[in-house]
Amino acid sequence: MTSRGLLEKDFEQIDEFLHRAVTITLNIQKEHGKLLKDFNKDLVNNKEIEELKADVEKFASSFDMPGFKMSEMNSSETPHHHIHTTTHNLISSAFYGGGAAWEKQVRHSSTPRRVNGLSVLVTGAAGFVGSHCSMALKKRGDGILGIDNFNSYYDPSLKRGRQKLLAQHEIFIVEGDINDAELLAKLFDIVPFTHVLHLAAQAGVRYAMKNPLSYVQSNIAGFVNLLETVKLANPQPAIVWASSSSVYGLNTNVPFSENHCTDQPASLYAATKKAGEEIAHTYNHIYGLSLTALRFFTVYGPWGRPDMAYFFFTKAMVQGKPINVYVTQDNKEVARDFTYIDDIVKGCLGALDTAEKSTGSGGKKKGPAQLRVYNLGNTSPVSVNKLVTILESLLNVKAKKNVIKMPRNGDVPFTHANVTLAKRDFGYKPTTDLSSGLRKFVKWYVSYYGIQSKELDSSKDHSQD
Ligand SMILES: NC(=O)c1ccc[n+]([C@@H]2O[C@H](COP(=O)([O-])OP(=O)(O)OC[C@H]3O[C@@H](n4cnc5c(N)ncnc54)[C@H](O)[C@@H]3O)[C@@H](O)[C@H]2O)c1
């Protein structure tokens, strides 16, 4: 094999390869409208891909191409294996928007800008909690790379809006699924992440009755896929991930403490989060991964989720439409430990900062690693009726309430967090009450959706008809 550097025409050739890779993958997608797992299968058996690989290999064998890292190969790897892997990576990075420019963005975004800064992979970064955490980490000088599949469980334009905001702060979100092992492996090839903040999930309790498999796919299969990648990474990062207060399910022992029983989930969502906690135990036990589960309690705030009551109540009230307010089967008020997003963000950062290193490497455990579970709540439950009263006063609108019995759809009547552990271990102390937090949410809502005060006034008139 001769050795030579890259010339201008070589870059043109690489561009041509990338273009072919993108065209092939887009054609497969167009033809089949595929799910990712089938799509990967098609990539493996595709004739055009095979031809492309052969062309790339021929091209690469003429010189020592930096991207192929020939000099870093260890003796157990054949050049062919390496070229093959890199070819595959080339194709997958082409698919993900790829090539050198894409890798540069990945590196730039995940590089810390302070001494001893963290380099964090944030899954679900275009989501509500993920976007807030990414911004907070970035502000203090940590490097962040996001990944999100921008699914349409709720209005994806909101996710795009968050993405735009993060991009303004030089945070890059890779568009991809946590079930895509190849993509994850590639990201870990490029970046030695110190931490993973895993927030990607199929959220929402009621939607589980409509689309149960989406919960299994993201919250169980996706989580396992992520852990499989992380266990092989060198260095192995520490993982902080979102469980949920819903794991307390039918537990009536309040306030909820981490040592309470969590084996009576009331929804499939809760069951997948509980499964996640058990899976975390396994990966900690076998592979020495440092894992911290955070059980969030009803998080709300600006850039929040449209599928949550405070959000869709606001929307309906602004439009003068009625809202359903649930009571329990025995006519008791439903209450939630509503937790403001900034408090949750502080909890997430506290958990990241106190996470010990994973102990394994190359998929082998070297010693015991940290395994933690914390509640992150507000410690003061508020009834849904009270939530509506606060919104009424902030929006200056009288709500049209239908009071109905809570259907058996997975919701629980009451949540209340005991946060003693999080306070002890990383000084977690929620400071925002529901009125102050909702004021900030409404301010954002009105500005984001361009609601004129006239509209609010007219909906008020309407509601008094
Ligand atoms: N918001 C809350 O009140 C609350 C309460 C308890 C737990 N949680 C948990 O906190 C985490 C963040 O919640 P959120 O409120 O920000 O939800 P969110 O839906 O706004 O954010 C999740 C993000 O993950 C992405 N995603 C989903 N599946 C994916 C996949 N397979 N691959 C890549 N990306 C994927 C979605 O597109 C979304 O942007 C979730 O794990 C959720 O279950 C949230």
The ligand as a MOL file (V3000), in Angstrom:
LIG
                    3D

  0  0  0     0  0            999 V3000
M  V30 BEGIN CTAB
M  V30 COUNTS 44 48 0 0 0
M  V30 BEGIN ATOM
M  V30 1 N -41.9400 16.4050 32.6760 0
M  V30 2 C -42.2980 15.6640 33.7110 0
M  V30 3 O -43.1840 16.0400 34.4750 0
M  V30 4 C -41.6240 14.3500 33.9890 0
M  V30 5 C -41.9830 13.6630 35.1620 0
M  V30 6 C -41.3620 12.4550 35.4250 0
M  V30 7 C -40.4000 11.9500 34.5740 0
M  V30 8 N -40.0920 12.6260 33.4220 0 CHG=1
M  V30 9 C -39.0680 12.0560 32.5510 0
M  V30 10 O -38.1180 13.0590 32.2760 0
M  V30 11 C -37.5980 12.9000 30.9670 0
M  V30 12 C -37.7560 14.1870 30.1890 0
M  V30 13 O -39.1380 14.4870 30.1180 0
M  V30 14 P -39.7010 15.7530 29.3420 0
M  V30 15 O -40.8450 16.2510 30.1240 0
M  V30 16 O -38.6040 16.6460 28.9820 0 CHG=-1
M  V30 17 O -40.2870 15.0170 28.0540 0
M  V30 18 P -40.1570 15.4110 26.5130 0
M  V30 19 O -41.0830 14.4900 25.7970 0
M  V30 20 O -40.3380 16.8730 26.3350 0
M  V30 21 O -38.6480 15.0400 26.2000 0
M  V30 22 C -38.2250 13.7710 25.7790 0
M  V30 23 C -37.4860 13.9410 24.4630 0
M  V30 24 O -36.9710 12.6780 24.0930 0
M  V30 25 C -37.1340 12.4980 22.7000 0
M  V30 26 N -37.2100 11.0530 22.4610 0
M  V30 27 C -38.1950 10.2000 22.8150 0
M  V30 28 N -37.8970 8.9570 22.4390 0
M  V30 29 C -36.6780 9.0190 21.8370 0
M  V30 30 C -35.8340 8.0580 21.2390 0
M  V30 31 N -36.1970 6.7870 21.1630 0
M  V30 32 N -34.6560 8.4690 20.7250 0
M  V30 33 C -34.2840 9.7760 20.7680 0
M  V30 34 N -35.0550 10.7260 21.3210 0
M  V30 35 C -36.2370 10.3520 21.8520 0
M  V30 36 C -38.4070 13.2210 22.3480 0
M  V30 37 O -38.4480 13.6460 20.9930 0
M  V30 38 C -38.3780 14.4030 23.3140 0
M  V30 39 O -37.8510 15.5550 22.7030 0
M  V30 40 C -38.3390 11.7040 30.3740 0
M  V30 41 O -37.5500 10.5690 30.5840 0
M  V30 42 C -39.5910 11.6280 31.2000 0
M  V30 43 O -40.1220 10.3290 31.2200 0
M  V30 44 C -40.6720 13.8230 33.1190 0
M  V30 END ATOM
M  V30 BEGIN BOND
M  V30 1 1 1 2
M  V30 2 2 2 3
M  V30 3 1 2 4
M  V30 4 1 4 5
M  V30 5 2 4 44
M  V30 6 2 5 6
M  V30 7 1 6 7
M  V30 8 2 7 8
M  V30 9 1 8 9
M  V30 10 1 8 44
M  V30 11 1 9 10
M  V30 12 1 9 42
M  V30 13 1 10 11
M  V30 14 1 11 12
M  V30 15 1 11 40
M  V30 16 1 12 13
M  V30 17 1 13 14
M  V30 18 2 14 15
M  V30 19 1 14 16
M  V30 20 1 14 17
M  V30 21 1 17 18
M  V30 22 2 18 19
M  V30 23 1 18 20
M  V30 24 1 18 21
M  V30 25 1 21 22
M  V30 26 1 22 23
M  V30 27 1 23 24
M  V30 28 1 23 38
M  V30 29 1 24 25
M  V30 30 1 25 26
M  V30 31 1 25 36
M  V30 32 1 26 27
M  V30 33 1 26 35
M  V30 34 2 27 28
M  V30 35 1 28 29
M  V30 36 1 29 30
M  V30 37 2 29 35
M  V30 38 1 30 31
M  V30 39 2 30 32
M  V30 40 1 32 33
M  V30 41 2 33 34
M  V30 42 1 34 35
M  V30 43 1 36 37
M  V30 44 1 36 38
M  V30 45 1 38 39
M  V30 46 1 40 41
M  V30 47 1 40 42
M  V30 48 1 42 43
M  V30 END BOND
M  V30 END CTAB
M  END
